[in-house]
């Protein structure tokens, strides 16, 4: 399929901060069929690029020894045409900078922020590395979703800081959900998770990865040390589940991508 068209403000990349890079590589390779290329240690700190069918789909990096207590976690990056302007907009909208804009030689510029609801996310201004080479297929990302404890404030933040043009998918007391874009053109979602997140779990972004068969993927993952956070369930958007990798990094999987970009998946 053609390379994905990534617009400003939309998810363009995801990477994993892991405490065991070799075990992570083995796990995701077995689960998703990923292959890897390791970057230069001096220039890129040994950053690992994961590919599916020769197209880049994710990054992996080893957690630094000076980050004790930090959990293994996936980070979603949103595209920016001017990362310094985005940093100013984030601050004006009530966010904070965890990692100020910095250059990644020959690849682009990156930063990590906290939104107004407390969820961490990255921003990427591309040059050499433009982002995902494959989406909406097994082994690649199929959806991106913010689970927030402060729904109204979060929606306002992404509208102001990232220029999101949003559409309300549902606004009932039981299910409040807003998307970036509308219908089949939507690119990410914001879910009011105030009543769903367990005590102590902060607002956070999550990635849905495509699989051929959700139940088989769960069986394969648990055999490698994965934990099931949400059992497989059929939804209007596909059969999905929430699991972790063996080191505890949470993510979601989804079978049946026939709905394309119209996926808005709450959980």
N, C-alpha and C positions, 0 to 999 in steps of 0.2 A: 504494500500500500504506500501511497505518497508519504513523505515526511510530515509530521504534524505541524500545523500552523499555530505558533504560539504567539498570542497577543499580549501587549503590556498589561501587567497585573495578574495574568493567569499563571497557574502552575507550570513550571518549565523544567524542574529537576527535583530529585529526591535523593538524599544520601543517608547512610547508616553510620552512626557512631557506635562502635562495638568494642567490647573488652577482649574479644578473641577473633581476630581477623581471619585466621585460617579456618576455624570452625564455622564462622559465618559464611565464608566462601563455599565451603563444602555443602552447607545446609541449603543455601539459595541455589547453588548449581544443581543439586539433586531435586529440589522442589520446582524450580522454574526453568531449568536448562540453561542457566547463565554461563557465559565464559568471561574471562577477566583479562585486563591489561593493567599492569602496575606502573604507576608514574614514577618519574625520577625522584629519589629520596630527598635530594638537596632542594630541588625546585618545588616539588609538590608533596613532600612528606610521605612518599609512598602511597599516595591516594590511589585507590583501586577503582577502575571503571568497569562496570558490569554491562555486558551486551547480550542481547537475544537475537539470534539469526543475523549477527554482524552489526546490529544497530544498538547504540548506547541507550540503556534504560535506567541506570542507577549508579550511585557511587558508594563506596565503602571506605571507612577510615578507622584506624585504631585509636581508641580513646587514650589520651595522654595520661601519664603516670601522675601528673599534678592535678588530676580531676577526680580524686577519690569520692566515692558516694554518688557520682553522676550515673544515672541509669543508661543502659543501652537504649538508643532511640533513633527513629527515623525522623528526618527533617524535610519538610516541603519548602521548595524555593519558588518564589513568584518573580516573574520577569519584570525588568525595569529598563527603560531607555536611558535613564539618568539616575544612577544609584544615590548620588549626593542629594538630588532633589527629592527622591523618595525618602531618604533619611530625614530630611527636614519636614516632609509631610507626615511621616510617622510620628515625630515628636509633637507636631502641631495637633495631631489627632488623638493624643493621649497615650502613645506607645513609648517604648524605651529601646535603647540600643544595647544588646548583649555583646555584639562584635561589630565595631565600627567598620564602615566600608574600607575594603582593602583590595589590592590588585592581586590576581592570580596570573602570573606571567604568561602571556600569549594566549590566555583563555578567556579572561573577563574580569569583572569585579564582583565581590560578594560581601554580604553583611548578614548578620543575624539580629532580629528584633523580637521584642515582645509586643503583642497587640494590646489594645485597651482592656481586653478581658483576661490578659495574662498568658495567652498561648504564644509559644515561640514559633517563629517561622523565618526562613531565609529569603534573601532577595539576591537575584543574579542579573547583572548587566553583561550580556554576552559580547564576546569578540570572536575568538577562535572556537570556543565551545558554545554552541547555540542552545543545547538542552536535549530533551528526549529525541531519539531517532525513531522510536516506535511507541505507539500508545494503542489502547483499546483492543489488544490482542493478548492471548495467553502468554505469560512471562513478562508482560509489560504493564505499566499502570493503566487502570481503567477509570479511576475516579479519585477525587481528593476532597476531604471533608473536614471541616472544623467543628469539633464538639465543644461548645462553649457554655459556661455557667452564667454568662452575661450577654444574652442574645441581642437585645436591642443595641447595646453599646458596641458589640462586635460588628454587627451589620453596618452601623454608622462609621466605624473605624475603617473598614475596608473600602467603603465608598469614598471616604475622604483621603485616606493615605495611599491607596492603590488605584483609585479611579474606577472602582468597580461599578458597572451598570448592572443592577440586580433585578431579580424577578422573584416574587413571593410564590413559592410552590404550595405552601400550606400555612394557614394561620389559625389553627384551632388550638384550644387549650391543651389537647393531647399531643399535637404534633405541629411544631413551628419550624419552618424550613425555608431558607432563601438561597437562590443560586446566582452565581456569576454567569450572566447571560440567561437565555430562556430556551426551554424545550430542548430540542436536539442540539442546539448550539451552546448549551450550558457547559461550563468548564470546571466548576467546583461548587461545593455547597457549604452552607452554615446551618448547623443543627442546634436547636435549643436543647441542650443536654443537662440543664440544671437539675432535673428530677431523675436523670439516668446515671450520671457519673457517681461512682462509689465515693464514699467519704475519703478525702485525702488525695483524690485523683484530680489534678488541675485541668483547666481547659487545654485542649491540644488538637493539633492537626493529625490526621491519619491518612494513610495511602491504601487504596484498594488495588490489589494485583490480580490480573486475570489468570484463571486456571481452566484447564479443559474439564476437570471434574472436581468439584469442591470436596466431596466425601473421600475420594481417593487421595486428594492433596492433604486432607487432615490426617488420614491414616499414615501417609508417608512422613508428614511433619512430626507427628507425635512419636513415631518410631525413632526419630533423631533427637528427641528431647524437647519438642514444642509443647506448650500448654494451650489448651483450648479455653479462650475467654468467653466466647459466645458460640454455641453449637450451630451447625449448619441449619439454615432456614431458607425456605423459598419466599421470595418477595417479588413484586411486580418488575423488579429490575434484574433479577437473576438469583441464583442460589448462593448465599454468602455466609461467611463465618468470620469470627475474630480469633486470632491465634497470636502466639509469640514465637520468636525464634528461640533456640536453646539457651541464649544468654538473657532472654527476657524482653527483647524489643518487640512491642506490639505492632501488629498490622492486620489488614483484612484481605480476604480473598473472595473472588467472585467468579462464578461460572455463568456462561451464556451472555455473550456480549452483543446480542442482537439488538438491544435497545440503543446501542451507540452512545452518543453524548447526552441522551435523555436520562441518564442515570442520576438519580438523587437518592441516596441510600441512607436512611437513618439507622441508628443502631443503639 
